């Protein structure tokens, strides 16, 4: 835990609270809570290449349909599968004679989807089934927290941050020989970074370790003192 502490004297406050001569102490408290993720986001894609755009997109649609069917049979609801990108790009010839312009020789279609998984123990199985069904790109896995869990953990971290800020203010007041009147402003902030993995070697069954996540809350509190 890193504590950041600053002292500001004779900082003016709103007249509804005090007058311009009120003295203040400003501190920044920090609270961190570690927890296990309860949700994962899988990023899968199907890439197909063909001579014509129609052939590339048609083949891609057939394969992605098979992948989605495999995901749903593995227990993933259709509302947990969403398309994140779809691209169709031409491929060009590379003529030896530089004076000859390149020509289109085919097309590549890429359909990328995001799959939300709540049963973390099934991630390896789901990846293997998707790959067997035709997914030929595993673009990454992100371990994160569901919105309800994140809200709960943020509250816990905020409570720790407020306790930290209060302890700093009291320590400063004791050192300076002043008396804390009470807090007059509070500004909270949060920091949360999901854990991302981008490289996998498919195996039966692909091992995936979720690890732990940290949610950090910071709170800047201004106290009036006399």
Backbone as CSV, one residue per row, in Angstrom:
resi,resn,N_x,N_y,N_z,CA_x,CA_y,CA_z,C_x,C_y,C_z
1,UNK,0.842,-1.182,0.000,0.000,0.000,0.000,0.883,1.240,0.000
2,UNK,0.618,2.149,-0.879,1.376,3.377,-0.973,0.497,4.506,-0.474
3,UNK,0.962,5.235,0.502,0.199,6.343,1.064,0.766,7.653,0.570
4,UNK,-0.100,8.518,0.134,0.316,9.826,-0.332,-0.342,10.852,0.561
5,UNK,0.421,11.733,1.103,-0.109,12.684,2.071,0.385,14.084,1.754
6,UNK,-0.506,15.038,1.735,-0.131,16.430,1.534,-0.822,17.272,2.583
7,UNK,-0.253,18.392,2.900,-0.813,19.308,3.880,-1.045,20.643,3.199
8,UNK,-2.234,21.165,3.319,-2.537,22.472,2.744,-3.101,23.353,3.837
9,UNK,-2.503,24.491,4.062,-2.929,25.420,5.092,-3.617,26.615,4.456
10,UNK,-4.538,27.190,5.261,-5.254,28.416,4.858,-5.894,28.266,3.486
11,UNK,-6.481,27.092,3.222,-7.199,26.891,1.960,-8.623,27.395,2.132
12,UNK,-9.108,28.322,1.291,-10.455,28.869,1.441,-11.517,27.820,1.154
13,UNK,-12.642,27.880,1.862,-13.742,26.951,1.721,-15.018,27.718,1.392
14,UNK,-16.068,27.049,0.941,-17.328,27.721,0.672,-17.844,28.458,1.900
15,UNK,-18.412,29.638,1.702,-18.861,30.455,2.830,-19.973,29.783,3.618
16,UNK,-20.678,28.853,2.979,-21.739,28.146,3.697,-21.167,27.213,4.750
17,UNK,-19.876,26.848,4.589,-19.246,25.953,5.554,-18.401,26.713,6.573
18,UNK,-17.687,27.686,6.117,-16.771,28.401,6.999,-16.367,29.685,6.319
19,UNK,-15.465,30.413,6.938,-15.014,31.651,6.329,-13.656,31.441,5.700
20,UNK,-13.134,32.485,5.036,-11.898,32.345,4.270,-10.685,32.112,5.148
21,UNK,-10.835,32.290,6.470,-9.682,32.103,7.357,-9.580,30.670,7.870
22,UNK,-10.506,29.815,7.493,-10.480,28.440,7.969,-9.236,27.722,7.453
23,UNK,-8.583,26.996,8.341,-7.392,26.222,7.976,-7.816,24.795,7.628
24,UNK,-7.115,24.191,6.694,-7.474,22.839,6.264,-6.246,21.946,6.163
25,UNK,-6.508,20.660,6.314,-5.526,19.611,6.049,-6.106,18.723,4.951
26,UNK,-5.333,18.486,3.924,-5.797,17.631,2.830,-4.938,16.371,2.759
27,UNK,-5.588,15.220,2.771,-4.860,13.952,2.716,-5.457,13.068,1.630
28,UNK,-4.650,12.143,1.140,-5.116,11.158,0.168,-4.944,9.768,0.762
29,UNK,-6.053,9.075,0.967,-6.010,7.716,1.507,-6.139,6.688,0.394
30,UNK,-5.548,5.530,0.626,-5.571,4.454,-0.365,-6.014,3.149,0.280
31,UNK,-6.881,2.428,-0.419,-7.316,1.117,0.054,-7.329,0.129,-1.094
32,UNK,-6.770,-1.052,-0.888,-6.697,-2.064,-1.938,-7.286,-3.378,-1.446
33,UNK,-8.128,-3.985,-2.284,-8.730,-5.279,-1.965,-8.376,-6.261,-3.080
34,UNK,-7.847,-7.407,-2.713,-7.522,-8.462,-3.675,-8.635,-9.505,-3.678
35,UNK,-8.988,-9.969,-4.852,-10.060,-10.958,-4.954,-9.863,-11.797,-6.211
36,UNK,-10.544,-12.913,-6.269,-10.474,-13.775,-7.448,-11.488,-13.306,-8.486
37,UNK,-11.156,-13.367,-9.762,-12.121,-12.984,-10.791,-13.305,-13.939,-10.806
38,UNK,-14.458,-13.437,-11.213,-15.633,-14.297,-11.331,-16.197,-14.293,-12.748
39,UNK,-15.419,-13.722,-13.675,-15.882,-13.657,-15.063,-14.678,-13.623,-15.994
40,UNK,-14.846,-14.191,-17.168,-13.783,-14.164,-18.175,-14.381,-13.796,-19.519
41,UNK,-13.605,-13.078,-20.306,-13.995,-12.717,-21.665,-13.034,-13.398,-22.624
42,UNK,-13.561,-14.259,-23.478,-12.754,-14.957,-24.478,-12.913,-14.251,-25.817
43,UNK,-11.800,-14.008,-26.483,-11.838,-13.339,-27.784,-11.386,-14.348,-28.850
44,UNK,-12.343,-14.797,-29.648,-12.101,-15.814,-30.663,-12.396,-15.247,-32.040
45,UNK,-11.787,-15.832,-33.061,-12.036,-15.370,-34.428,-11.950,-16.522,-35.399
46,UNK,-12.663,-16.352,-36.501,-12.590,-17.266,-37.640,-12.043,-16.479,-38.822
47,UNK,-10.942,-16.953,-39.396,-10.359,-16.330,-40.577,-10.445,-17.299,-41.743
48,UNK,-10.994,-16.812,-42.858,-11.092,-17.633,-44.055,-10.537,-16.863,-45.246
49,UNK,-9.974,-17.588,-46.180,-9.392,-16.975,-47.375,-9.887,-17.712,-48.616
50,UNK,-10.263,-16.936,-49.639,-10.753,-17.535,-50.875,-10.449,-16.609,-52.041
51,UNK,-10.717,-17.113,-53.224,-10.419,-16.345,-54.440,-11.324,-15.134,-54.581
52,UNK,-12.593,-15.285,-54.216,-13.536,-14.179,-54.329,-14.033,-13.763,-52.940
53,UNK,-14.561,-12.538,-52.883,-15.096,-12.039,-51.619,-16.287,-12.882,-51.175
54,UNK,-17.137,-13.257,-52.118,-18.319,-14.052,-51.782,-17.933,-15.401,-51.192
55,UNK,-16.916,-16.025,-51.767,-16.473,-17.327,-51.262,-15.886,-17.192,-49.859
56,UNK,-15.107,-16.140,-49.641,-14.478,-15.942,-48.326,-15.523,-15.694,-47.249
57,UNK,-16.505,-14.833,-47.550,-17.531,-14.524,-46.554,-18.465,-15.709,-46.323
58,UNK,-18.769,-16.452,-47.384,-19.649,-17.617,-47.235,-18.995,-18.693,-46.385
59,UNK,-17.732,-18.982,-46.657,-17.008,-19.982,-45.870,-16.880,-19.542,-44.420
60,UNK,-16.669,-18.238,-44.227,-16.534,-17.716,-42.871,-17.844,-17.876,-42.105
61,UNK,-18.956,-17.578,-42.764,-20.261,-17.685,-42.111,-20.552,-19.120,-41.685
62,UNK,-20.231,-20.077,-42.542,-20.472,-21.488,-42.215,-19.647,-21.906,-40.999
63,UNK,-18.366,-21.525,-40.999,-17.485,-21.924,-39.891,-17.892,-21.238,-38.593
64,UNK,-18.222,-19.935,-38.657,-18.611,-19.238,-37.431,-19.915,-19.798,-36.880
65,UNK,-20.818,-20.208,-37.740,-22.055,-20.853,-37.279,-21.737,-22.124,-36.503
66,UNK,-20.777,-22.888,-36.974,-20.359,-24.108,-36.274,-19.724,-23.773,-34.925
67,UNK,-18.926,-22.702,-34.887,-18.278,-22.297,-33.637,-19.322,-21.882,-32.608
68,UNK,-20.285,-21.079,-33.027,-21.328,-20.627,-32.101,-22.155,-21.808,-31.607
69,UNK,-22.424,-22.755,-32.483,-23.162,-23.956,-32.073,-22.375,-24.737,-31.025
70,UNK,-21.066,-24.825,-31.198,-20.224,-25.525,-30.223,-20.221,-24.796,-28.886
71,UNK,-20.215,-23.472,-28.937,-20.231,-22.684,-27.696,-21.546,-22.860,-26.950
72,UNK,-22.653,-22.810,-27.672,-23.950,-22.970,-27.013,-24.120,-24.378,-26.444
73,UNK,-23.584,-25.364,-27.140,-23.665,-26.731,-26.620,-22.797,-26.910,-25.385
74,UNK,-21.799,-26.027,-25.228,-20.941,-26.067,-24.040,-21.534,-25.284,-22.875
75,UNK,-22.739,-24.734,-23.081,-23.418,-24.042,-21.991,-23.356,-22.529,-22.049
76,UNK,-22.844,-21.968,-23.130,-22.779,-20.520,-23.267,-24.076,-20.011,-23.903
77,UNK,-24.753,-19.071,-23.221,-25.974,-18.501,-23.767,-25.675,-17.599,-24.954
78,UNK,-26.627,-17.503,-25.887,-26.402,-16.684,-27.066,-26.203,-15.207,-26.724
79,UNK,-26.826,-14.750,-25.611,-26.638,-13.350,-25.209,-25.248,-13.109,-24.625
80,UNK,-24.471,-14.181,-24.422,-23.099,-14.042,-23.927,-22.087,-14.094,-25.065
81,UNK,-22.582,-14.143,-26.299,-21.719,-14.161,-27.480,-22.032,-12.932,-28.322
82,UNK,-21.041,-12.120,-28.602,-21.290,-10.940,-29.423,-20.139,-10.708,-30.395
83,UNK,-20.485,-10.210,-31.561,-19.483,-9.882,-32.567,-18.797,-8.575,-32.186
84,UNK,-17.472,-8.572,-32.201,-16.719,-7.353,-31.878,-16.105,-6.720,-33.117
85,UNK,-15.895,-7.506,-34.179,-15.388,-6.928,-35.424,-15.575,-7.915,-36.565
86,UNK,-15.695,-7.356,-37.777,-15.790,-8.173,-38.985,-15.062,-7.422,-40.085
87,UNK,-14.091,-8.071,-40.702,-13.328,-7.420,-41.764,-13.254,-8.315,-42.993
88,UNK,-13.208,-7.663,-44.153,-12.999,-8.351,-45.428,-11.955,-7.543,-46.190
89,UNK,-10.781,-8.131,-46.388,-9.688,-7.401,-47.026,-9.139,-8.191,-48.212
90,UNK,-8.745,-7.490,-49.267,-8.177,-8.184,-50.429,-6.722,-8.557,-50.181
91,UNK,-6.271,-9.594,-50.867,-4.851,-9.941,-50.891,-4.342,-9.674,-52.307
92,UNK,-3.074,-9.281,-52.385,-2.514,-8.850,-53.664,-1.344,-9.731,-54.088
93,UNK,-1.139,-9.779,-55.393,0.016,-10.479,-55.938,1.264,-9.657,-55.657
94,UNK,2.409,-10.316,-55.714,3.682,-9.633,-55.487,4.567,-9.869,-56.714
95,UNK,4.307,-9.119,-57.785,5.029,-9.372,-59.035,6.526,-9.120,-58.904
96,UNK,7.308,-9.965,-59.576,8.766,-9.794,-59.568,9.142,-8.503,-60.278
97,UNK,8.488,-8.219,-61.368,8.740,-6.992,-62.128,8.023,-5.837,-61.433
98,UNK,8.799,-4.914,-60.862,8.223,-3.825,-60.100,7.397,-2.876,-60.962
99,UNK,7.571,-2.933,-62.263,6.796,-2.055,-63.132,5.377,-2.568,-63.344
100,UNK,5.130,-3.792,-62.942,3.795,-4.368,-63.065,3.034,-4.145,-61.767
101,UNK,1.897,-3.480,-61.821,1.152,-3.215,-60.578,0.598,-4.503,-59.985
102,UNK,0.522,-4.592,-58.655,-0.056,-5.789,-58.028,-1.536,-5.908,-58.351
103,UNK,-2.025,-7.107,-58.387,-3.439,-7.364,-58.658,-4.055,-8.152,-57.506
104,UNK,-5.357,-8.016,-57.368,-6.064,-8.750,-56.316,-6.132,-10.231,-56.693
105,UNK,-5.680,-11.070,-55.782,-5.685,-12.513,-56.038,-6.608,-13.272,-55.085
106,UNK,-7.196,-12.574,-54.139,-8.093,-13.235,-53.201,-8.586,-12.287,-52.133
107,UNK,-9.335,-12.854,-51.184,-9.904,-12.059,-50.093,-9.792,-12.840,-48.788
108,UNK,-9.623,-12.092,-47.683,-9.575,-12.690,-46.348,-10.710,-12.094,-45.522
109,UNK,-11.546,-12.953,-44.971,-12.633,-12.536,-44.088,-12.291,-12.951,-42.660
110,UNK,-12.453,-12.020,-41.723,-12.178,-12.304,-40.307,-13.380,-11.862,-39.481
111,UNK,-13.960,-12.791,-38.757,-15.094,-12.515,-37.869,-14.638,-12.778,-36.436
112,UNK,-14.606,-11.725,-35.608,-14.139,-11.844,-34.221,-15.314,-11.716,-33.263
113,UNK,-15.349,-12.579,-32.264,-16.428,-12.553,-31.278,-15.867,-12.492,-29.859
114,UNK,-16.693,-11.977,-28.959,-16.376,-11.970,-27.530,-17.343,-12.911,-26.829
115,UNK,-16.793,-13.794,-25.998,-17.606,-14.779,-25.290,-17.449,-14.551,-23.793
116,UNK,-18.556,-14.289,-23.119,-18.536,-14.072,-21.672,-18.757,-15.403,-20.961
117,UNK,-17.820,-15.750,-20.085,-17.864,-17.025,-19.365,-17.900,-16.753,-17.864
118,UNK,-18.897,-17.319,-17.181,-19.006,-17.150,-15.738,-18.474,-18.355,-14.962
119,UNK,-18.401,-19.497,-15.613,-17.822,-20.694,-14.996,-16.356,-20.769,-15.418
120,UNK,-15.477,-20.238,-14.594,-14.071,-20.142,-14.985,-13.417,-21.508,-15.148
121,UNK,-13.929,-22.492,-14.483,-13.352,-23.822,-14.598,-13.584,-24.470,-15.957
122,UNK,-14.490,-23.894,-16.737,-14.812,-24.488,-18.038,-14.095,-23.789,-19.197
123,UNK,-13.241,-22.814,-18.918,-12.623,-22.029,-19.991,-11.804,-22.903,-20.938
124,UNK,-10.966,-23.759,-20.393,-10.135,-24.615,-21.228,-10.968,-25.493,-22.149
125,UNK,-12.027,-26.077,-21.605,-12.906,-26.932,-22.400,-13.598,-26.134,-23.498
126,UNK,-14.047,-24.934,-23.166,-14.742,-24.094,-24.143,-13.796,-23.702,-25.272
127,UNK,-12.573,-23.342,-24.924,-11.591,-22.987,-25.955,-11.336,-24.165,-26.896
128,UNK,-11.148,-25.327,-26.337,-10.863,-26.500,-27.161,-12.032,-26.837,-28.086
129,UNK,-13.270,-26.723,-27.571,-14.431,-27.021,-28.393,-14.581,-25.997,-29.512
130,UNK,-14.318,-24.726,-29.212,-14.423,-23.688,-30.236,-13.383,-23.895,-31.327
131,UNK,-12.174,-24.256,-30.921,-11.103,-24.497,-31.899,-11.430,-25.728,-32.757
132,UNK,-11.959,-26.766,-32.131,-12.336,-27.968,-32.883,-13.441,-27.672,-33.894
133,UNK,-14.281,-26.690,-33.569,-15.395,-26.347,-34.458,-14.966,-25.426,-35.593
134,UNK,-13.727,-24.902,-35.513,-13.246,-24.083,-36.622,-12.678,-22.732,-36.268
135,UNK,-12.753,-22.322,-35.011,-12.123,-21.058,-34.623,-10.612,-21.211,-34.778
136,UNK,-9.994,-20.392,-35.622,-8.558,-20.546,-35.868,-7.725,-19.393,-35.322
137,UNK,-8.365,-18.525,-34.519,-7.631,-17.481,-33.812,-8.175,-17.354,-32.399
138,UNK,-7.286,-17.474,-31.405,-7.628,-17.154,-30.022,-6.894,-15.855,-29.724
139,UNK,-7.637,-14.761,-29.779,-7.012,-13.448,-29.689,-6.715,-13.013,-28.264
140,UNK,-7.272,-13.726,-27.290,-6.940,-13.401,-25.911,-8.038,-13.811,-24.947
141,UNK,-7.679,-13.811,-23.669,-8.623,-14.062,-22.584,-8.408,-12.987,-21.533
142,UNK,-9.500,-12.383,-21.091,-9.419,-11.346,-20.072,-10.199,-11.801,-18.848
143,UNK,-9.512,-11.900,-17.701,-10.178,-12.240,-16.444,-10.590,-10.944,-15.760
144,UNK,-11.862,-10.874,-15.374,-12.377,-9.627,-14.844,-13.400,-9.911,-13.740
145,UNK,-14.109,-8.882,-13.328,-15.145,-9.000,-12.306,-16.482,-8.607,-12.915
146,UNK,-17.524,-9.329,-12.542,-18.861,-8.942,-12.972,-19.199,-7.592,-12.354
147,UNK,-20.166,-6.910,-12.918,-20.492,-5.558,-12.447,-20.927,-5.548,-10.989
148,UNK,-21.705,-6.549,-10.560,-22.156,-6.580,-9.167,-20.997,-6.830,-8.210
149,UNK,-20.102,-7.749,-8.582,-18.939,-8.027,-7.732,-18.012,-6.822,-7.664
150,UNK,-17.788,-6.177,-8.791,-16.915,-5.000,-8.811,-17.467,-3.906,-7.915
151,UNK,-18.782,-3.694,-7.938,-19.380,-2.654,-7.097,-19.167,-2.957,-5.613
152,UNK,-19.301,-4.225,-5.248,-19.102,-4.626,-3.843,-17.644,-4.428,-3.414
153,UNK,-16.703,-4.845,-4.262,-15.287,-4.721,-3.936,-14.872,-3.254,-3.886
154,UNK,-15.423,-2.433,-4.748,-15.108,-1.003,-4.723,-15.525,-0.365,-3.401
155,UNK,-16.672,-0.770,-2.888,-17.127,-0.238,-1.598,-16.171,-0.639,-0.478
156,UNK,-15.707,-1.889,-0.505,-14.766,-2.340,0.521,-13.454,-1.565,0.439
157,UNK,-12.964,-1.363,-0.786,-11.720,-0.614,-0.961,-11.891,0.832,-0.527
158,UNK,-13.071,1.406,-0.799,-13.325,2.798,-0.404,-13.335,2.951,1.110
159,UNK,-13.910,1.967,1.804,-13.917,2.017,3.265,-12.489,2.002,3.814
160,UNK,-11.630,1.162,3.213,-10.232,1.118,3.633,-9.539,2.448,3.342
161,UNK,-9.843,3.041,2.207,-9.224,4.315,1.846,-9.647,5.419,2.810
162,UNK,-10.915,5.424,3.199,-11.395,6.438,4.141,-10.748,6.265,5.515
163,UNK,-10.607,5.011,5.932,-9.932,4.744,7.211,-8.483,5.210,7.156
164,UNK,-7.826,4.958,6.029,-6.446,5.396,5.839,-6.344,6.915,5.886
165,UNK,-7.248,7.602,5.197,-7.234,9.062,5.182,-7.477,9.621,6.577
166,UNK,-8.405,9.026,7.309,-8.705,9.501,8.666,-7.492,9.345,9.577
167,UNK,-6.797,8.189,9.444,-5.604,7.982,10.263,-4.503,8.973,9.943
168,UNK,-4.327,9.293,8.661,-3.318,10.279,8.276,-3.640,11.659,8.841
169,UNK,-4.917,12.046,8.734,-5.319,13.368,9.222,-5.089,13.499,10.728
170,UNK,-5.434,12.450,11.466,-5.246,12.485,12.918,-3.761,12.529,13.281
171,UNK,-2.935,11.769,12.542,-1.503,11.780,12.805,-0.915,13.169,12.536
172,UNK,-1.330,13.804,11.465,-0.865,15.157,11.157,-1.316,16.148,12.207
173,UNK,-2.570,16.024,12.626,-3.089,16.950,13.634,-2.319,16.827,14.940
174,UNK,-2.012,15.588,15.329,-1.243,15.380,16.562,0.150,15.981,16.443
175,UNK,0.793,15.768,15.309,2.138,16.296,15.099,2.146,17.821,15.090
176,UNK,1.134,18.400,14.483,1.068,19.866,14.375,0.481,20.527,15.608
177,UNK,-0.102,19.732,16.492,-0.694,20.293,17.698,-1.983,21.045,17.432
178,UNK,-2.795,20.522,16.487,-4.063,21.172,16.173,-5.185,20.175,16.389
179,UNK,-6.426,20.665,16.262,-7.596,19.823,16.485,-8.418,19.718,15.202
180,UNK,-8.693,18.482,14.795,-9.502,18.262,13.608,-10.965,18.578,13.926
181,UNK,-11.576,19.406,13.080,-12.994,19.720,13.242,-13.851,18.673,12.541
182,UNK,-13.454,18.335,11.320,-14.190,17.317,10.576,-13.941,17.445,9.088
183,UNK,-14.326,16.442,8.316,-14.133,16.516,6.868,-15.115,17.495,6.233
184,UNK,-14.648,18.228,5.232,-15.519,19.191,4.549,-15.639,18.894,3.064
185,UNK,-14.776,18.015,2.533,-14.925,17.577,1.144,-14.272,16.219,0.976
186,UNK,-14.882,15.391,0.132,-14.379,14.040,-0.125,-14.474,13.779,-1.631
187,UNK,-13.337,13.351,-2.239,-13.320,13.038,-3.664,-12.771,11.624,-3.851
188,UNK,-13.637,10.658,-4.223,-13.164,9.276,-4.392,-12.704,9.005,-5.823
189,UNK,-11.900,7.956,-5.963,-11.456,7.485,-7.274,-11.157,6.000,-7.198
190,UNK,-11.181,5.306,-8.351,-10.990,3.862,-8.357,-10.016,3.459,-9.454
191,UNK,-9.342,2.343,-9.241,-8.440,1.777,-10.239,-8.633,0.273,-10.263
192,UNK,-8.898,-0.255,-11.460,-9.104,-1.694,-11.612,-8.625,-2.096,-12.988
193,UNK,-7.750,-3.103,-13.044,-7.192,-3.554,-14.314,-7.392,-5.057,-14.460
194,UNK,-8.244,-5.494,-15.405,-8.395,-6.936,-15.633,-7.068,-7.570,-16.046
195,UNK,-6.946,-8.878,-15.824,-5.748,-9.606,-16.230,-5.962,-10.166,-17.625
196,UNK,-5.063,-9.839,-18.552,-5.210,-10.256,-19.943,-4.130,-11.254,-20.334
197,UNK,-4.527,-12.282,-21.064,-3.602,-13.244,-21.653,-3.871,-13.278,-23.150
198,UNK,-2.813,-13.291,-23.938,-3.010,-13.192,-25.380,-2.454,-14.369,-26.185
199,UNK,-1.748,-15.283,-25.536,-1.164,-16.389,-26.300,-1.510,-17.720,-25.653
200,UNK,-1.948,-18.627,-26.485,-2.344,-19.938,-25.993,-1.906,-21.030,-26.958
201,UNK,-1.628,-22.175,-26.415,-1.390,-23.367,-27.247,-2.521,-24.330,-26.938
202,UNK,-3.357,-24.574,-27.922,-4.525,-25.426,-27.693,-4.090,-26.840,-27.352
203,UNK,-4.721,-27.387,-26.360,-4.438,-28.759,-25.954,-5.714,-29.309,-25.346
204,UNK,-5.733,-30.583,-25.123,-6.917,-31.171,-24.505,-6.540,-31.577,-23.078
205,UNK,-6.877,-30.836,-22.116,-7.659,-29.621,-22.158,-6.738,-28.426,-21.883
206,UNK,-6.939,-27.320,-22.580,-6.082,-26.161,-22.425,-6.110,-25.659,-20.991
207,UNK,-4.953,-25.607,-20.288,-4.951,-25.132,-18.904,-4.964,-23.612,-18.847
208,UNK,-5.859,-23.056,-18.032,-5.970,-21.605,-17.869,-5.991,-21.299,-16.379
209,UNK,-5.118,-20.389,-15.940,-5.058,-19.980,-14.545,-5.526,-18.529,-14.426
210,UNK,-6.516,-18.299,-13.585,-7.113,-16.964,-13.502,-6.341,-16.005,-12.602
211,UNK,-5.655,-16.522,-11.562,-4.921,-15.644,-10.660,-5.849,-14.785,-9.809
212,UNK,-5.360,-13.647,-9.335,-6.152,-12.732,-8.522,-6.139,-11.341,-9.135
213,UNK,-7.132,-10.563,-8.755,-7.258,-9.191,-9.236,-7.243,-8.239,-8.052
214,UNK,-6.863,-7.009,-8.299,-6.835,-5.995,-7.255,-7.686,-4.797,-7.664
215,UNK,-8.492,-4.349,-6.716,-9.271,-3.128,-6.890,-8.757,-2.116,-5.883
216,UNK,-8.344,-0.966,-6.359,-7.788,0.077,-5.497,-8.691,1.301,-5.513
217,UNK,-8.971,1.809,-4.336,-9.736,3.051,-4.201,-8.838,4.118,-3.580
218,UNK,-8.936,5.315,-4.080,-8.252,6.452,-3.481,-9.306,7.482,-3.111
219,UNK,-9.057,8.174,-2.045,-10.001,9.202,-1.618,-9.227,10.414,-1.124
220,UNK,-9.532,11.555,-1.675,-8.904,12.806,-1.246,-9.880,13.520,-0.317
221,UNK,-9.448,13.705,0.922,-10.335,14.287,1.941,-9.701,15.571,2.473
222,UNK,-10.515,16.588,2.573,-10.075,17.851,3.161,-10.744,18.010,4.513
223,UNK,-9.918,18.205,5.557,-10.424,18.381,6.916,-10.170,19.818,7.359
224,UNK,-11.138,20.349,8.082,-10.926,21.651,8.719,-10.311,21.424,10.100
225,UNK,-9.419,22.294,10.507,-8.836,22.163,11.847,-8.738,23.538,12.489
226,UNK,-8.584,23.495,13.816,-8.421,24.741,14.575,-7.162,24.665,15.422
